[in-house]
Amino acid sequence: MRRALLLALLVSALATAAYTASDVFVVEVSGVVGYHTLSQINRAISMAGQSGGLVLLLLSTPGGLASATLDIMKSIGNSPVPVVGYVYPDYSYAWSAGTYILMSTHIAAMAPHTVIGSCQPVAGERPVNESKVINALIAYLEVVARSYGRNASFARHCIAYNLNLGADEALKYRVIDVIAADVSDLLRRINGSDIVLGGERARLMVLRPSLHRVEPSIGELLQHALGDPVLSSALYTLAFLLLLAAFITGHPAAAAAAILMLLFAMLPMMPTAWLWAVLAIAGAILMAAEALAGMPAHGALMAAGAALVLAGLVSAYPASAFSGELIRVRDWWLVQLGLYANVAVVTGFLALVLYKAVSAHRRRPASELLVNLRGAEGVAADDIAPGSPGFVIVLGEYWRAVSDVSIRRGCRVRVVDVYGSVLKVEPIERAPAS
């Protein structure tokens, strides 16, 4: 009888395919989950697929975007390599989106004093109670949990009733597969585990593991930072105030700044692959708009546009170019396309600068064609004397000014001529007595 049992176990072991991994690609999922998280995890899966390794997600998050979380779950479910979810370090938590991601991994693990749960979706600051949304998420998470042989009842209760479990309870009720003190302990404990990979059972063998941290790219770091709820709210508020100021004053710089704030606030909501193009195009538009309008913001929009173009170009490069991460690029043509786009944007920018430099010598500044300052009144900000220029405030802005007569600070002045960006003024009343 014993021999038959041993023979049956041996046949079962031989029938189960083995997946051997040495390279472990580590992704830290901390803070708010978003499209930057999806991009980083997809990159780690691609790198692990080329080396026959596995992906380890270190989860410590309060939650995040539902759309990005569902895309992450699909990426993990269709991954050709094992993805291990681990709530770590100790005394961390993986609530909401973190629990969804953990439940979708091939092996779910927790550090001893960690917590998962509270999966009811939230819109803004209000919990979502619509049965259409709740029932859909419950059914989906139940299917995912059952596919890995886990407790599907937890999937229902953590969404419908915001149930939370500690590590011991989660292991007891078959919500997770293992409790481990640290990463080394985890890799030792999961060695020889049976997993479901691509719909087939396989035995995971972790031999002489070597850890490779998958660092976030510049674009992913930017999205991560902007995804903070406090910063996002501040950007929306600032955009509203700037739009109000633009409406009252009619100043184009305020309107452009408001649009810029709205753009930054919405960046976390878009796929990371589009980020570089959006930044570069927005920056090019800002630079072109101020140049063609005759520099109404005195170079502020030009500087902001140049910074956006630079951020876009830098974020187009793989993270490996900056982090020392192993370079494993399967679709190299995508990188080439990004480089060609960079060259095209830079060439267009240089062409625009050259055009403006040449045209500046052939005609008067565009600001004089759009805004006739002759006759406009203002106030002297400095003492101005013949041969000693100073500054005046006209139309709410500072201008460099010259005069044929002496003008004291605080005196009302009138513009009589314009020489490029320098105004010629004359006094229209005496300065107030001090």
Protein Blocks (a to p, Z undefined) as FASTA:
>chain_A
ZZmmmmmmmmmmmmpccdddfbdcddddehjddfklmmmmmmmmmmmmmnopacdddddd
fbdcfklmmmmmmmmmmpcbdcddddddehiacehjlmmmmmmpmbdcddfkbceejjbc
cehjaccfbfklmmmmmmmmmmmmmmnopafklmmmmmmnopacdfklmmmnomambdcf
blmlmmmmmgopacdeehiacddddehiadddddddfklmmmmmmmpmklmmmmmmmmmm
mmmmmmmnopaklmmmmmmmmmmmmmmmpcfklmmmmmmmmmmmmmmmmmmnopmngomm
mmmmmmmmmmmmmmmpcfklmnopacddfblmlmmmmmmmmmmmmmmmmmmmmmmmmmmm
mpccfklmmpcfehpacddfbdcdehiacdddeehiacddddfbdcdehiacddfbdehj
accdddfbdcddZZ
